[in-house]
């Protein structure tokens, strides 16, 4: 799947505009969840320098393994993503340990999802970073340029064009601290 998204650091006013936009445009609010994302890198490669990621996500009792290719956009995150569900996350973590994968960091966040057709909007409270919003286009049929235009149009409708977008991942932001 091609992931195309933009991230913004937000305050109360921006959060209110995003929630109002979601309500007016028939987004469905999902329950708020706690996500624990553990990032790894193989010892023989530097995934941080290559702008790649291997992530193990735990959300409640469910686990997912995700591999992310390097970003190919100047203005937002646009990259290939491969994700699978894992039945036993603890054993997966043991496998990574046995294969000498380096654990980079664990990112913990409280996340509220909003969905509408081909769009996902998340409000995140990231431990150590604060509050962010991510807007992602889920449509695989559209081109990257069309997805980026759709995101910029939504930001304009939410009156968030003056809010600085963040191209770095939560992992990168936390490692810089």
C-alpha positions as CSV (number, residue, x, y, z in Angstrom):
1,X,0.0,0.0,0.0
2,X,1.2,3.5,-0.7
3,X,1.0,5.7,2.4
4,X,0.5,9.4,1.7
5,X,0.1,11.6,4.7
6,X,0.8,14.9,6.3
7,X,1.5,15.5,10.0
8,X,0.9,18.8,12.0
9,X,1.7,19.7,15.5
10,X,-1.6,21.1,16.9
11,X,-3.0,23.0,19.8
12,X,-6.6,23.3,21.1
13,X,-7.7,25.6,18.3
14,X,-6.4,23.4,15.5
15,X,-7.8,20.3,17.1
16,X,-11.2,22.0,17.3
17,X,-11.1,22.9,13.6
18,X,-10.2,19.3,12.7
19,X,-12.9,17.8,14.8
20,X,-15.5,20.3,13.3
21,X,-14.3,19.4,9.8
22,X,-14.7,15.7,10.5
23,X,-18.2,16.2,12.0
24,X,-19.4,18.4,9.0
25,X,-18.0,15.9,6.5
26,X,-19.5,12.7,7.9
27,X,-16.3,11.2,9.2
28,X,-16.9,8.3,11.6
29,X,-15.0,8.7,14.9
30,X,-13.5,5.5,16.2
31,X,-12.7,4.9,19.8
32,X,-9.5,6.3,21.2
33,X,-6.8,3.7,21.5
34,X,-3.3,3.4,23.0
35,X,-0.6,2.4,20.5
36,X,2.9,1.2,21.4
37,X,5.2,1.3,18.3
38,X,8.6,-0.4,18.6
39,X,11.0,0.5,15.9
40,X,13.9,-1.8,14.8
41,X,16.8,-1.6,12.5
42,X,19.0,-4.5,11.2
43,X,22.6,-4.3,12.5
44,X,24.0,-4.6,8.9
45,X,22.0,-1.5,7.7
46,X,21.2,1.9,9.0
47,X,17.5,2.3,8.4
48,X,17.5,5.8,9.9
49,X,20.0,7.0,7.3
50,X,18.1,5.1,4.6
51,X,14.7,6.6,5.7
52,X,13.2,3.1,6.1
53,X,11.4,1.6,9.1
54,X,10.5,-1.7,10.6
55,X,7.7,-1.2,13.2
56,X,6.0,-3.6,15.6
57,X,2.7,-2.1,16.8
58,X,0.7,-3.3,19.8
59,X,-2.8,-2.0,20.2
60,X,-4.6,-3.7,23.0
61,X,-4.3,-7.4,22.3
62,X,-3.5,-7.1,18.6
63,X,-0.1,-6.8,16.9
64,X,1.0,-5.6,13.5
65,X,4.4,-5.7,11.7
66,X,5.0,-2.9,9.2
67,X,7.9,-2.3,6.8
68,X,8.1,1.3,5.4
69,X,10.2,2.2,2.3
70,X,12.0,5.5,2.0
71,X,9.9,8.7,1.6
72,X,9.6,10.0,-2.0
73,X,7.9,13.4,-1.4
74,X,9.4,16.8,-0.5
75,X,6.4,18.1,1.3
76,X,4.9,15.1,3.2
77,X,5.2,11.4,3.9
78,X,4.7,9.4,0.7
79,X,6.1,5.9,0.8
80,X,5.4,2.2,0.2
81,X,4.2,0.4,3.2
82,X,3.8,-3.4,3.8
83,X,1.8,-4.4,6.9
84,X,0.7,-7.8,8.3
85,X,-1.2,-8.8,11.4
86,X,0.8,-11.0,13.8
87,X,-0.9,-13.5,16.1
88,X,1.9,-13.6,18.7
89,X,3.7,-10.3,19.0
90,X,5.9,-11.3,22.0
91,X,7.4,-14.2,19.9
92,X,8.0,-11.7,17.1
93,X,9.9,-9.5,19.4
94,X,12.0,-12.6,20.5
95,X,12.7,-13.4,16.9
96,X,14.0,-9.8,16.3
97,X,16.2,-10.1,19.4
98,X,17.6,-13.5,18.2
99,X,18.3,-12.0,14.8
100,X,20.2,-9.2,16.4
101,X,17.9,-6.4,15.2
102,X,18.6,-3.2,17.1
103,X,15.7,-1.8,19.0
104,X,15.7,1.9,18.2
105,X,12.9,3.3,20.4
106,X,9.3,2.7,21.5
107,X,6.8,5.4,20.6
108,X,3.7,5.5,22.8
109,X,0.6,7.5,21.8
110,X,-3.1,7.9,22.5
111,X,-4.8,8.0,19.1
112,X,-8.3,8.9,18.0
113,X,-9.2,7.8,14.4
114,X,-11.7,9.5,12.1
115,X,-12.6,7.8,8.8
116,X,-14.5,9.0,5.7
117,X,-14.3,6.9,2.5
118,X,-10.6,7.1,1.5
119,X,-9.4,9.5,4.2
120,X,-8.1,8.8,7.7
121,X,-7.6,11.7,10.2
122,X,-5.9,10.9,13.5
123,X,-5.5,13.1,16.5
124,X,-2.4,11.8,18.5
125,X,-1.1,12.6,21.9
126,X,2.4,11.4,21.6
127,X,4.4,10.8,24.9
128,X,7.3,13.2,25.0
129,X,6.1,15.2,21.9
130,X,2.6,16.6,22.5
131,X,-0.4,16.7,20.3
132,X,-0.3,16.1,16.5
133,X,-2.8,15.4,13.7
134,X,-2.1,13.1,10.7
135,X,-4.2,13.2,7.6
136,X,-3.8,10.2,5.3
137,X,-5.3,9.3,1.9
138,X,-6.1,5.6,1.8
139,X,-7.0,5.4,-1.9
140,X,-4.4,3.3,-3.7
141,X,-5.8,4.1,-7.2
142,X,-5.0,7.9,-7.1
143,X,-1.6,9.2,-8.0
144,X,0.7,10.6,-5.3
145,X,0.2,14.1,-6.7
146,X,-3.6,13.8,-6.6
147,X,-3.4,12.6,-3.0
148,X,-1.2,15.5,-2.0
149,X,-3.6,18.0,-3.6
150,X,-6.5,16.4,-1.8
151,X,-4.6,16.8,1.5
152,X,-3.8,20.4,0.8
153,X,-7.4,21.1,0.0
154,X,-8.6,19.6,3.3
155,X,-6.0,21.7,5.2
156,X,-7.3,24.8,3.4
157,X,-10.9,23.8,4.3
158,X,-9.9,23.4,8.0
159,X,-8.1,26.8,7.9
160,X,-4.8,25.1,8.8
161,X,-2.7,26.2,5.8
162,X,-0.6,28.4,8.1
163,X,0.2,25.5,10.5
164,X,3.7,24.1,9.8
165,X,3.6,20.6,8.5
166,X,6.1,18.1,10.0
167,X,7.8,15.8,7.6
168,X,9.7,13.9,10.2
169,X,8.3,10.8,11.8
170,X,7.5,10.5,15.6
171,X,10.6,8.3,15.8
172,X,12.8,10.9,14.3
173,X,11.4,13.7,16.4
174,X,11.9,11.7,19.6
175,X,15.4,10.6,18.7
176,X,16.3,14.3,18.2
177,X,15.3,15.2,21.8
